[in-house]
Amino acid sequence: MDALMATGGFKTRKDTLEWALTEALRIATINKIVETPWTMEEAKAAVNPNYDVIAMRNMSPVTIKYSKTARSK
């Protein structure tokens, strides 16, 4: 726990444990998805039939400006 707190920059054991449990759940969810891939019907149902990948590629890029104060929070 101490090593994770130092490496992750956590100030409390509670914060460290909450992060570790969230990460464990995320990884377990990914592993479950990988172990049970979607059928073709499920994959087709997950994408909006009106989605146009070519139109998305042709859109002008969005510029995002970050301020130092916003990133430091």
Buried (B, 14 or more C-beta within 10 A) or exposed (E): EEEBBEEEEBEEEEEBBEBBEEEEEEEEEEEEEEEEEEEEEEEEEEEEEEEEEEEEEEEEEEEEEEEEEEEEE
